[in-house]
Amino acid sequence: MYWILFIGVAVLSYVVQASFQKKFRQASEVPLLGGMTGREVAVRMLAEHGIHDVKVTSTPGQLTDNFNPTNKTVNLSQAVYGETSVAAAAVAAHECGHAVQHAQGYFPVKVRSALVPVVSITSRLVPFVLLGGMLLINIFPQIMWLGIAMFAFSTLFSFVTLPVEIDASRRALAWLSRTDIIDPSNEEEARGALRAAAYTYVVGALSSLATLIYYLSIFTGRK
């Protein structure tokens, strides 16, 4: 039963990743009529939302785009920062959507931020605790239970992340649709790329849940 669950999640993950890469590639081939770069889109969206203390920077790698609330930076990958495509505009606006969430006190972001310190600690320790728990499961089952509880925080974090990411895409599309950055005929490409990106987080959350169920099955079946 659990192998079927894992295989199903793995296949779903492959399909979603392939779909996301395809849609992102398609949107990357559609130029913006105004010729704005990803950086310019981000700067404009931040300014129009009254956010003036967040910097837009370039970060190495591909699909490494992120918003860092600690140092207040929107970090855009090389495929987004200087590009003038629909995909670049959509990704830049999405990351700025996170900045808007923080500025407006979006509740799921507050919950996610509160979990970050706990998850950052437990994620480093949980592999060792779970390994020790499985080795000593018949002697000290409490160790395994502790490891499961620690991993549950990561699973919870994955599910809390879902509304944060979906809302950031919603904000991005709403803003892009009321500006002259993306032509209405190209809006579907932007929507498709962001929707596919959101699905990757859904699969990640399901994968974490499947792993949690697996560890629970080991614990409950230890005898």
N, C-alpha and C positions, 0 to 999 in steps of 0.2 A: 504493500500500500504506500509506504513512504518513498520507496524507489520510484514508483509511478508519479508521485507528487513532485519529486525532485526533477525527474526527466521532463515532466510537463512544464515546470517553471523554466528549466534550461532551454527547452525548445521555444517557449514564449519569449524568453529574453533574446534569443537569437533573431527571431522574427521581428521583434520590436526594434532592436538595434539596427537591423538591416533596413527596415522601413524608415527609421529616423535618418540614417545616412543618405538614403535615396532622396528623401524629401528635402533635406538640407542641401544636397548637391544640386537638386533642381532649382531651389530658391536662390542658390548662389550664382546660377547662370542667368538670373533675371536682373537686369540693371535698374537702379533707381532713376526715375526721370529727372529728378533734381540733382543727381550726382553727389549726394551727401555721403560721407564716409560713416562707418560705424561710430567713430569717435564723435563726429559732429552731431549725429542723431542723439547720442547719449547726452552730450552737453546741452543740446536744445531741450530734451525732455526734462532733465534735472532743473534747468532754468525756469521752464514753464510751470513746474510744480513748486517753485520757490525754494529749491534746494541749492544752496550756494557754497556749502562746506564739504562737498564730495568731489574728489578729483577723478578724472578718467585717465587711466593708464593702459599701457600695452603690456601683456604678459606672454611669455613664450608658450609654445605648444599649440595643439589644435583642440578646440572645444574645451578650453580651460577657463572660459569666461566665468566670472563670479563677482559678487558684491561682498566686500569685506567691511562689516560695520565697525570693526575695531579701529582701523585707521581711516575709515570713511573713503574708500576708493572703489570705483567700478573698474574692474580689470578685464580688458577685452583681449581675446586671443588674436594672433596675427591674421587669421582668416576673417576677422571681424573689424578690428581697429581701423585699418586703412582701406577696407574694401567698400565698394559702392553698390552692393547688391541688396535684394530684398531680404535675403537670409541675414546679412550683416545688420541691417536695420532692425529686424525682428529680435535677434539675439541681444543687441545693444539695448533695445527698449525693454526687453525682459529683465535684464540685470538692473536697469534703472528702476523697474517695477519693484524690485527688492528694496532699493533705496527709499522709494516712496512709502513702502510698507513700514519701514523703520521710522521714517519721519512722521507718519500719521498714527503710529502706535497700533498697528494691525495685531489683533489679539493672538492668532496662531504664531506669529513671529515672536511675540513675547514668551509663549509657551516653549517654542523651539529654542530660543536663546537661554531660557532657564535650564533646559536639559543639556545644553552644550558642555558645561563643566563636568557634569556627571558622566556623560557619554565619553568624553575625552579621556577620562580616567579608567572607566570600566572597559573600554575597547582595547586598551593596552594590557589589561590584566586578565580579561576573560579567557583568552586561549590557554593560559597556564592554569587557571582555576578549573576550567572544564577538563583539561587533560588530567590534572590531579584528581578531580572528582570521578572521572571514568576509571582510573586506575585503582582508586580506593572506594569505589561505590558500595561495596558490601561491608566495608569497615567503618568508613565515615561518610555516609550518604549526604550529610549536611554540606559537604564541600561541593558536591554536584548540584545540590539545590541552590547554593550561593552562586555558582557559575551560571545557572539557568536564569536566576533573578537578574544578574548583571547583564546577560545577553538580552533579556527582555527590555532593558532600557534602550538598547540599540534598535530593537524592533519598534518600540514605541516612537522613537525618534524618526524612523523611516516613515511611519504613518502620519506623524505630525507634519513632516516635510511636505506631504502631498498637497494639502490646501494652500501652503505657502507658495509652492511652485505654480500651481494652477492659477492662483490669484495674480501672481506676477505676470503670467502670460495674458490673463484677462485684461489687466491694466495696460499692458503693452499694446495689445490689439485695439483696445478702446482709444488709446491716445493716437496711435498710428492712423486709425480710420478717420479721425477728425482733423488730421493735418494733411498737408500736401506732399508728405514724404513718400508715401506709397500710393500708386495709382489704384483705384478701385478694382481694376481688372486683375491686379496682382495680389490683392488682399488674401485670396485663397491660398496662394503659395506660402505667405507668411503664417497664416493660420495653420496650415498643414504641418509646417516645420515645427512650430511651437507645440502643437498637439502631440506630434510624434515624440518630442523631447519630454513632454509630461508623462507619456506612457512608460518611458524608461524608469521614471521614479516609481510608478505603480508596480512595475515588475521587480524593482529593487526591494520594495516593501513586501511584496508577496514572497520573494526569495528569503528575506529575513524571517518572515513568519514561518515558512516551511522549515527552515533550519531550527527555529525555536521548537516547533512541534517534534522534530527529530530528536532533539536533546531531551524533551519531555518524555518521549517514548522510551528512550534509554533508561531514564530515571524510574519510570513507572514499571518497566519490565525487568528491573535489575535482579529480581528473584527468579 
